[in-house]
Amino acid sequence: MTLLKIILILVGLVFIIFGYLIYFKEKYNLINGFESDFKFGRKTESYAKKVGLTEFIIGIIFVLIGIVVTVIK
């Protein structure tokens, strides 16, 4: 169970970092194939912003779940 808590928190931190870099720092190259799709007009900058925000929020949720499970037990 302790391993699950650690994994939840670590995965959450990774999602937060990637979401932060994509959404706030606009490092769209972290999204697989985005550069070429953007060049050909298949994907837009708003798509990349949505992906970054989604990852950021999922990371926060994972970290919170990991912390809450740790505090409750």
C-alpha positions as CSV (number, residue, x, y, z in Angstrom):
1,M,0.0,0.0,0.0
2,T,2.9,2.3,0.8
3,L,4.3,1.7,-2.7
4,L,0.9,2.7,-4.2
5,K,1.0,6.0,-2.3
6,I,4.5,6.8,-3.5
7,I,3.7,5.9,-7.1
8,L,0.6,8.1,-7.0
9,I,2.5,11.1,-5.7
10,L,5.4,10.6,-8.1
11,V,3.1,10.2,-11.1
12,G,1.2,13.3,-10.0
13,L,4.4,15.3,-9.7
14,V,5.4,14.2,-13.2
15,F,2.0,15.2,-14.6
16,I,2.2,18.6,-12.9
17,I,5.7,19.3,-14.3
18,F,4.7,18.3,-17.8
19,G,1.5,20.2,-17.6
20,Y,3.3,23.3,-16.3
21,L,5.9,23.2,-19.0
22,I,3.3,22.8,-21.8
23,Y,0.6,25.2,-20.5
24,F,2.7,28.0,-18.9
25,K,6.1,27.7,-20.6
26,E,4.6,26.8,-24.0
27,K,7.0,23.9,-24.6
28,Y,4.7,22.2,-27.2
29,N,7.5,19.9,-28.3
30,L,6.7,17.7,-25.3
31,I,3.5,16.6,-27.0
32,N,4.2,13.7,-29.4
33,G,4.0,14.8,-33.0
34,F,2.6,18.2,-32.3
35,E,5.2,20.2,-34.2
36,S,4.5,18.4,-37.5
37,D,0.8,18.4,-37.0
38,F,0.9,22.1,-36.2
39,K,2.9,22.8,-39.3
40,F,0.3,21.0,-41.5
41,G,-2.6,22.7,-39.7
42,R,-4.0,19.5,-38.1
43,K,-3.6,20.8,-34.5
44,T,-3.8,24.3,-33.1
45,E,-2.2,26.1,-30.2
46,S,-5.4,25.9,-28.2
47,Y,-5.2,22.1,-28.5
48,A,-1.8,22.2,-26.9
49,K,-3.0,24.5,-24.1
50,K,-5.9,22.1,-23.4
51,V,-3.5,19.2,-23.2
52,G,-1.2,21.0,-20.8
53,L,-4.0,22.2,-18.6
54,T,-5.5,18.7,-18.5
55,E,-2.2,17.2,-17.5
56,F,-1.7,19.9,-14.9
57,I,-5.1,19.2,-13.3
58,I,-4.7,15.4,-13.4
59,G,-1.3,15.8,-11.7
60,I,-2.8,17.9,-8.9
61,I,-5.6,15.3,-8.4
62,F,-3.1,12.4,-8.2
63,V,-0.9,14.3,-5.7
64,L,-3.9,15.2,-3.6
65,I,-5.2,11.6,-3.6
66,G,-1.8,10.3,-2.6
67,I,-1.5,12.8,0.3
68,V,-5.1,12.2,1.5
69,V,-4.6,8.4,1.5
70,T,-1.3,8.9,3.4
71,V,-2.9,11.1,6.0
72,I,-6.0,8.9,6.5
73,K,-4.0,5.7,7.0
